[in-house]
Amino acid sequence: MDSLPVNWEALDSLIIDFVKSENLIEDSGSPSTSPSTSLSPSSSTSSSSSSSYQSRLLIRQIRRSVEFGEIDAAIDLLRVHAPFVLDDHRLLFCLQKQRFIELLRKGTAEDRESAINCLRESLAPCALDAYPEAYEEFKHILLALVYDEEDKNSPVVSEWSPRRRIDIAGLLSSVLRAHLCAYDPLFAMSLRYLISIHKLFCFRQGVPSPISDLTQRLLLEDRDPPATPLESSYEAPPFDEVDIQALAHAVELTRQGAIDSLRFAKGDLNQAFQNELCRIRLDDPMFDELVHEYCVYRGFVNFSVVDSPGMQLSINDDQSESGQLSKNCSTEVGDGNTKLSGSDTSASQVIMEGSPESNTNLASIQSTDTEERYPSETSYGDCSTSGTPQFEKVLQKNKCLRVGETNKRKRWRGRHENTEFVSGPTSERSREDLNDDTTMLKDQQVSPKSCFLNMMKNREDKHELVLGLKELASRGMTEEVVEEINEMDSNFFVQNPSLLFQLKQVEFLKLVGSGDHTQALRVACSFLGPLASSHPDLLKPLKETLLALLKPNEEAFNDRLPLCVLANTLQVAIGRRLGIEEPQLMKIIRATLYTHGEWFKLQMCKDQFEGFLRIDALKEVGTKLIIDASRLDVDMSTDGSSQVTGSSNNRKQEDGSPTQSSARDVGCDETAILKVMEFLALPRADAIHLLAQYNGNAETVIQQIFA
């Protein structure tokens, strides 16, 4: 199956925006990246991002308070930071009901008296004007005074359920998010959307997902309850049916649910879409782990070891090289104020970036791929080159060429969320959890061994080497890349001839661009020609490359190979040779982008939201390669789409890119499609299928269904 090229620079930009927006790196500076990725936001953008982060943090604290049953703390936070929520008597009544239950749950006589006072002073007055059914609900909840939490057959068992806390917390989150415009960073929303469509496509087409083990745990099943519009918005003008259907099918809502969402957003389709997307919850620790793995791989943050969002193990480069590895191994717990250094460092389980253990919750994208992501230190491809004089020589040369690059990287800090919004039990709970974690670490007494540290340092060196070669390739320094790789592993290009061809192709075009045709032809005769003779599929690219001799010098190189694509391909190939696999996030993006395209081929329409979520940018690789990436020896489509097949139209344009069939190709009018979707509550593809059977006549389809 053909692979779908991915614009990794666009993904870099989205992820960098995510880690900065969520304050996951140590400071507010921009991580280093390739020259093609802009990382310098304007001051207004930075200010807006900071405000949004603080709002999201407030929402998390309120959610946490409600989920822990600390309703008074949540109300205090709302009164100070979001009083408009308490002005909505529907929400206030909901909170006061839960406050009454939580006071009873505590079980003391004093708290029971407080619960009765809550009934008199807060809950009863609020029930009078919250909503029509509120007073009946008020009378019903009085039964909690008679039936306690342990009675599972009581008429108020649902009121006692912990699930009620979660629902109220989710509802408040939905309301606050919309009113404060505290939406998650764009990448988090894009990933939710892509995974949702991927799961829907696989289900509807009856095909297995190659990333199901990842997506099932990353995307939680439960959604936050929707924020409902006030009665005053019920008389809103009718919305365009196109918008209703687009929203309903994008986030799997009923038609009425889509209408209510648009009412709440006052007809703003994009705002309604964001509201609904953010109701879908991600497993934040797992998501952060995936992002961290990607950032290390791409060189945005320092190589480090992460055990959990609150613990990080790192090695100081300079001293570790001088043999002081054990003295610089440190464990940071929680907010970083507690440190266990040197031989005192211990942990129940140290998870190393790239180690087999670090991927127990990040399953391989293919069910058949059971090998460890990082082979053991004695396996081929890991230490067969590393540790040798050739490897060390290339490593030292690489470090000299990359002076200053590693200093630009940021330190991963994880989620050390400020609890300044919260007072009382929640803060105490957090501190107790931190102390428990620290005690556990001390009690376990699992000291890191020198072999572990040497192994970690070895992997760090390999990461640096791969990133250095990638950087050279992105600068067009392909002659140096070939030289360094040959010094390190003389058999690498024997196994990757197309990659050598592409590197020499760049060298040839640079020489032509500089006017040195003699040296350019020498490169063609010494490398490109022999490679094409041994590999006939390279003959056509060779002919196209030689045409550069006919162009003006300044055009020969500029309009050809995008160096970023070559650099990314090289990173994958060299990384695998050294035992460094692609991040799991790359596999998720590749698979979900493929199924996104296939899904909208079935719908015979363009995705209305792909531009808003920058999905279109992820698919835009840019300049067409002289050698298509899908034909390289390095399989750039690894596992992402190889197992996902469908029955959609796979026609190709002349340049090899897939075409998008339209409904008109099968004789269906857009108005008829929308009519069938509305009246029969059908997905777009099913509506088109029915219309095709009845010559595109919507009335006939509806009559036949109800006949």
C-alpha positions, 0 to 999 in steps of 0.5 A: 500500500502507498504511504502518506508522506508527513510534514514532520516540520509542521508536526514539530511546530505543533508539538513545540507550541504544545510543550510551551503552552503547557509549560512542560519545558523548564523555561519560556525560551524556544527549543532549538529546531530546524531552520524551517520551523519558526519558534519565536512567537510575538509578545501578544501571542505569548501573553495570550498563551500564558493567560490560556495556560493559567485558565486551564490550570484553574479549570484543572484545580476546580475539576480536582476539587470537585472530584475529591468532593471538596465542593466548598473549595471549588465554590471559593475558586469560582467566586474569585476567578469565575463568578459568572458560573455561580450566576447560572442558578442551574450550575449553582443548584448542581454544586449545592446538591453535591455540597449537601451530599459531601457534608453528609458523607463525612458522617460526623454530627457537626457535618450533618448539622452543616448539611441541614444548614446547607439545605435551608440557606443555600439549596432550598432558595436555589431550587426555586429558580434553577430550572422547572424540575429543580424543586422536585430534585430538591425534595428527592435529595432530602431522602439522603438524610434517611438512606446512607451511602452504604444502602445500595438499594436506596432511591438516592443511590445515584446521588451518593455515587462517586460518578456524580462528582466526575459528571459535575467536574466535567460539566464545570470544565466544559462551561469554564473552558468555553467562557474563558476560551481556555481551549487545549493547545492545537496539537491536543485537539488535532490528535483527539480528532485524528484518533477519533476518525481513525477509530471510526474508520476502522470500525466502519470498514471492519479493519484492524487498527495497527495502533489500537493498543495506543489509541485505546489508552490514550483517548479515554472513553468518557467525555465531559458532559456538554455545556447546555445553552440558556433558555434565552438562546432556544429561540436562536435563528435556524443554523445552516444544515451544512454546519449542523451535519459537519459538526455532528459527524466530526465529533459524533453528535446527534443532530439535536446535540449539534444544534445545542452546541451551536446554540451555546456557541452562538452560531460560531461553528469553530467555537462549537467544534472546539467545545466538543473536541475538548470534551473528549479526554486524553490520558495526560501522563501517557500523552506527555510521555509520547510528546517527551519521547518525540522531543528527545528524538527530534532534539528539542529537549535534553536527553533524560530519563522519565519515570512519571510526570513528577520524576526525572533522572538526568545526567550531566554531560560534562562530568559524566564524560570525565568518569563521574557518572554516578555522582551526577545521577539525580532523581527529582520528585514532584516539584523538584525540591526533593533530590536524592543524589549520587549513590543515595538515588533509588527508585522502585523502577527506573524507566529509561528513555528508549529502554524496553521498560519505558514502552510497556504502556506504549505498545508497538504500532504493529501487533506482529512487532514484538521486538524491543524498541531498543535492542540489548547492548549486545545485539546487532545494531546497537553496540556493533558500531557504538563503542568502537574507535570509529564510532568515538571518532565520528562522535567527537567530530560531530560534537565539534561541528555542533558546538552550541546546538545542545546548549539551545535545548531545554530541560523537560520539566513535566507537569509541575502544576502550580497549586496557588489556586487551591487552599485546604485539603487539596493542597495537603493531599498533594503534599502528602502524595509527594511525601509518600512518593519520596518515602517510597523511593528511599525505602526501595533502595534500588541503586543505579549501577555503573553499567546502567549509567554507561548504557544510558550515556551510550544511548545519549551519545547515539542520540547526539550522533544521529541529531548531528548527522540530521543537522548536517543534512538539513544544511545541505552538507551531504558530503560531510554526512557521507564521510562520517557515516562511512567512517562509522559503518562502511556497510551502511550505504550498501544496505541503503543505496537510494539514500546514498543516491539522494545525498550525492544528488544534493551534492551534485545539484550544489556543485551545478548551482555554484557553476562547477560543472566539472566536479558535478559530473565527477560526482555523477560518474563516480556515484550516481551512475554506478548506483543507477546501474546497480539499481534500475529504479534509480535510472529515471531519477538520474536522468531528471537530475542531469537535466539540472545542467541545462538550467541557470546555476541559481535555479539548479539547486533551489527548486529541487530536493527539500533538505528537511525531508532528506534529513528526516529520512536520514535520521530514521535510517541512522537511528535504526542502525544504532537501535533508536526507533522512531517515537510512537507519536510518529506512528500514531500521526502517520496512521491517523493521517492516512485513515483521515484521508481515506475517511473523507474519500468515503465521504466524498467531501473535504474535511471542513476542519482540517485547516483549522486543526492544521491537518492540511499542513501535516499532509503538505510535504512541500516540493516533490522529491526527485526520489519519492520517499516511499521508494527509499530503502528506509521504510518511511511508512513503517507500520503507520498504514500498512495494516489499514486498508479500505474500499475507498477510491484510490485513484492517483493524479499524474504526480502520484497524489490521491484524488478526491472523488466528489458526490457529483461523480456518482450523480448526487446533489449536495442538497439531496445528501444533506436532506437524507442525512437530516431525515434519516440520521445517516452518515454522509457516506451511507446517504450517498450510497442510498442516493446512488441507488435511486438516481440521486432522488432524496424523496424517493430514498426517504419514501423507500425507507419508510415504506 
